Amino acid sequence: MPYELDNRLVIGVASSAVFDLSKSHAVFEKKGEAQYRKYQRKNLNSPLEKGIAFPFIKRLLALNDLSPDPEDPLVEVVLLSQNDPDTGLRVMKTIEHYKLNMTRAIFMQGRSPYEYIPALNIALFLSAEKTHVEAAIKAGYPAGTVLDSKFDDDESDDSLRIAFDFDGVLANDESEAVMQSSGLGSFHAHEVLNATQPHNPGPLKEFFVRIARIQAVEEQYKLTHPDYSNRLRVSIVTARSAPSHERALNTLKSWGVMANDAFFLGGIEKRRVLQVLKPHIFFDDQTGHLKNTSTVVPSVHIPFGVTNQPK
């Protein structure tokens, strides 16, 4: 029987998102491909260091212990690599070293495998390679660039905190376009006028929905395990404020989801909230916000919409 991916949360990750490849990349840049291959073979059994998205991926995979059927996991993480299978072997051995339950991989020498996102039902593709992510977004696929960020893998903390900006990430850029072209007053007027009209989806809407399904599984698990404490927490951290908050909340309701926390900051610097919230990953479409948030939390750029068009 074919292995089904349709009913689970599938994440695609490049090795550059999960592990620190700075030393390997430096060898490739300075000495070329032949020496890079030699370096990787020499260090085959030396695990790579943890990278920015490692705590997020580790905790996401750990949620599989909630599945009623161990043979039907809630989460699947697939390695999507531009290495060939030979040079990618070190990454697979590193995955095994850290006991990450990632058994599936695609290796495509010198090419980004983002074209396989729909084939694998992937709801989020993470990479540190900006050009690969931009190509995926241009093709209409859900993708984000993992930025050089501060991150912490606290072994004593098994919770998973995920934070999203709203416009250009969960929702499309329709309202952001009004903001950019006509200013804050017109933006609020537009949102009040359309308060009951849900936004069209943005790149990570489906990822959010599938995360919400896992939260529903958590609630079911608690019915038979009353001592269980929820591990998965989802937050919205947006520059919106009243009265534009109403349409955002109505949109989430129309999708059948709701965040645990919502911060409508109205221009207050997001970094101030995020350094208290401490998400294991934060998604935003604006590099101006991410420049500051990356100093306190793992930050991912979603290069979608009007704010990412060439000026």
N, C-alpha and C positions, 0 to 999 in steps of 0.2 A: 504494500500500500504506500502511495507517495506521502512524503512528509509534508504536512500542511502548515502554512505560515499565516493563513488568513485570520485566525482568531486570536492572535497574540501581538504583543508589542515587539516589533522588530526594529533594531537600531543597527545602522551601518557605521563602522568607525575605521578611519585610517589609523595606522600605527602611530602617526605623528600626533594624533589627538590624545592617545592613551599613555604613550611612553615618551621619555625624553630621548630624542634622536639627535641631539645637538652634536655629539661627538662623531657619530656616524656620518651626519650630513657634512661636517667639517672635512672629513676625509674625502668624501665624494667631491666637494667643491675644490679642494686644494690639489688632490692627487688623481682624480678621475675614476672612472667606473671600475677599471681593472683592480686598482688598489683598494677600492671600496669593497669589492667582492672578497679580496684577500683578507681585509680587516674583519669583515663579518664572519668569514669562516674561522679565523683565528679566535674570535670572541664568541663563537657559537654557543658555548655553555656559560657565558657570562650574562646574566639577566640585565636587560635595560632598566634604567631607573624609571620610577613612576612619573607619568606626565600629568598635564592639567586636568584632563577628563577622567583620570583613573579612579578617584573616589566616587564620582558619579556612576561610572560603569560598574564598579564593584558592588555598590549598594543596590543598583538597579537589578543586577543579576541575583543578588541575595533575596530579593522578593519572590523568587521562584519557590521558596519553601512554603508559600501560601497556597500554592496550586493544589486542588483536591486530587489531581492525578500527576504524579511525578513524571510520567511519560508525556505529559502535555504541559510544558512550562508556560508561564505567563509572559516571560521575556526571552527574546532571542537576540544575541549580539553577534553580528557577522563582521569579520575583518575584511575590509576592502582596500587592497594594497596596489600601489603602482610598481612594486618590486616584482621580480620573477619569483617562482617558488623556491629557488635555491637561496637567494639572498634574503628571502622572507622567512626562512626557517628559524632564524634567531628570534624573530618576533613570536613565532608559534611556541618556541621553547620558553620564552619569557612569559607568555600567557599561562603555560603549564606551571611555571615556577610560582606564579602568584595565585595559582589555583582558581583562575577565572574560568567559568564554564562557557568558554567560547570554542566551539569545535568546527565551525564553518568559516571558510575563507575564500576569497577570490583574489588571485594574483594576476596582474596584467602589466608586464614589463614596459615601463615608460609611459603608460597611459593611465588616466584616472578611470576607475571602474564605475563612475557615478551613473552611467547609462543603465546599470542593472538594478537601480533603486526600485523601479516599479515591478520588475520581475520577482524581486524578493519581498515585496510588500513592506518596504522600509518606510517608517514614519519619521525618521530623522537620520541624516548623514552628517557626521562630524569629522572634520579634518583641519589640520593646521595649514594646509595648502590653500591659500586664498583663491588662486585661479581655478582650482577644481571646484570649490564651493560656489564661486560665481557662475561657473558653467552649469552646475546643477540647478541653481536658482533660475537661471535664464531658461533652462529646459522645463521649468515648472515643478521641480522636485524640492522636497523639504531638506534644507541643508544649512549648516552654520560653520563659520570659521572659529576655531578655538584659538583665542588670543593668549599671548604671553601674560599670565596672570598669577596672582598669589593663590595658592591652594594649600589645604591642610587635610591630611588623611588621618583623622583621630580614630584609632582602633577601638576606643571605648564607646564610640558613638555609632550605633547601627541605624540611625534614622537617615532618611533621604529627603533633602529639601531642594525643591526646584522652583525657580522664580522666572517669571515672564514679564517683559514689557507687553503692551497690548497692541497698539497700532503698528502695522508693518511686520508683526510677528504672529500673533494669534488671529487678528483681523487684517483685512487688506488695507491698502493705503489710500482709500477713497477720502476719508476724513483728514488724513495727514496732508493730502494734496490741497484741501481747502485751507488748512492752517498755513501751509507754505506759500500759497498764492495770495491769500486774503487776510491773514492775521488771526489773532486769538478771538476777537469779537465775532468774526464771521464763523469761525470754527464752532464756538459755543452755540450760536444761533442755528447752525446746520445740524448739530447734534440734538438740540431741543426739538427742532422740527421733525427729526427722524428718530426720536427716542424709542418708538415701538417697532422700528424697522431694523431687524438684525443686520449686522455687518456681513458682508461676504467673507469667506474664510481667507486667512493669511497662510503663510507657509507651514506654520506649526500647529494649526488647528487640529489636525488629525492626531498628532502626537499628544496634544493635551487631552483629547477625547479618550485615547487609549490609556493614558495615565489614570484618568478618572475611572476607567473600568477596573483597574487594579485597586484603586481605593475602595470601590464597591466590593471587591473580593475580600479586602481587609475587614470590612464591616461584617461580612458573612462569617469570616473566620472567627471574629470576636464572639459570635453567638455560641460557639462550641469551645472557645478558649477565653473565658472571661478575664483572665489575668493578662491578656495580650494588650500591649500599648501600640497604637498606630505608629508606623515608621515613616510613612509617605505623607509629605506635606507640600502643598502647592500654593504659591503666592503670585499675585499680580502686583507689579511695581511699575506704575505709569505716571507720566507727567500730566495726565488728565486731572481735572478737579471738577467739583460741582459747577454747572449743572450737566457737564458732559459725561459724568460717571454713570448716569442712568442707562444710557444706550449700551455702554459696555457691559453692564450687569445683565441687561435684557438679552444681549447677544449670547452670553454664556448660558443663560437659562434656555434659550431656544436650541442650543446644542445639547442640552441635557446634562450640563456640567456646572460646577461652581468651585471657585478657589476657596481654600481654607482662610486665606488672608488677602486683603486688597488694600493697597496703598495708593491713594489718589493724591499725588504730591504737588500738583500745580506749580511745577518749576523748582521745587526744593531739590537739591542735589541727591540723586538716587544713592550715591555712595554712603550717605549718612544712615539711611535705613538698612542697606544691605550689609554693612559691617556689624549691625546688631542681629539681623535676620540670619546671616551666615549660610546662604544657600550653597549647595554643592555645585550648582551651575546656574547661570543667569543668562537669559537670551534678550538681546535688544537689537534694533535695526540701525541705531544711530551711533556712529563712532565717537561723537562728542561725549555721549554718556559713558560709553565703554572705556574711554581713556581713563576715567576716574574710577569706575567700578572695578576694573581689572587690578587695581592696587589693593583691593580688599577681598575679592571673591573671584572664582573661576568664571570668566566672561566669554560669551560667544556672540559673534557678529552675524546677524542675518542680513545679507546684502540684498535686500528686497525693497522695491517701491521707490517712491518719489525722492526720499531723502538720500538714496544711493545712486541717483542719476547724475551723470556729469553736469556740472554747472555750466 
